[in-house]
């Protein structure tokens, strides 16, 4: 058979080659966009964690976004030849706790809730702590992070105030006010469906807004908006631990902040909070609800019973602990006055002690020590320029942020992946500054 002339074959091979190149280019174009702007993927991941859609079947969207974020950021680091060395502070004890939790989860591999807690409590924070310096490498990305956090604060504040005012029809998404899912349907619980998670987020993000006001990033009407809505939003959570941590953080800054602007703002917050509380008390229904919440004893009695049972279990196995599955059974045997489907320790430190014993507590104490120490290094090698997000003066606020987190951890187990993600992302950026490994932070 005679061969086909090359002049006939080439057009077809050229078309095939161009089609293949176009297909590859079209496939890689979204990946290229994500690699070029990793903050967008970070914001999408944190938004998915914030709005974990409890009312639809596709409930693992936050996990998919998180895995995609990790893969894209690591691929970007390899392409740009960024250093992948981890900061020693926080990383090693967090990896130790993650290993303990992973071993515990492997002992009951078919319990989806155990894996969910493992991701939210340990894997998300340690991963974002490590990846933070690779995602936020210049002042533009840090400004974008600050804007994102302030936007979340504005949303959570508005939703809480609407709930306090009884305007539930205006709250979006609707699952927030759906009493058939989640807990604390009688409180401002936000998209977390848990009032404490909402309150801790409001408190932490409110402090970040206060720092933005110190640097004059917030001013005018926007500053007045946060000043007016934040105390009301905190009040709307109807959660005593949240009230206590918010009052304590404002009091500490009022007395000890080196910034006169911050001290004046905290005094204004106190006055605005008192005035708002007096206004709320003028409404009989709201005033009675808050009074009943303050006087409510059954949650306190239940928690004391759980604390006693947890302490007994810790004393029985102080070194290595019981593990999550055995802890649940042990609590059920030791608590006879209350009948629940499941028992929770309601204290992060006690839960770690019961789960992993003194080994786990030692590792967690190491984490806490390293977190606090991140803000104490006054001679940071590569701080953000003065007046920008995470500048040198931000470090005076950092212990208060950690204190808010730890104070609430005394009353709940911090399994809130959005809260953990925010705190450990900021911690990772401070650690990068301390190591001098932060890429050049220009003021452009």
Secondary structure, DSSP 8 states (H G I E B T S, - for coil): -----HHHHHHHHHHHHHHHHHHHHHHHHHHHHHHHTHHHHHHHHHHHHHT--TTSS-TTHHHHHHHHHHHHHHHHHHHHT------STTHHHHHHHHHHHHHHHHTTTT-HHHHHHHIIIIIHHHHHHHHHHHH--SHHHHHHHHHHHHHHHHHHHHHHHHHHTT-GGG-SSGGGG-TTSSS-TTS--GGGT-HHHHHHHHHHHHHHHHHHHHTTSS-HHHHHHHHHHHHHHHHHT--HHHHHHHHHHHHHHHHH-S-HHHHHHHHHHHHHHHHHHHHHHTSHHHHHHHHHHHH--HHHHHHHHHHHHHHHHHHHSTTT---HHHHHHHHHHH--S---SS-----HHHHHHHHHHHHHHHHHHHHHHHHHHHT--SS-TT-B-TTSTTBGGGHHHHHHHHHHHHHHHTTS----HHHHHHHHHHHHHHHHHHHT-S------
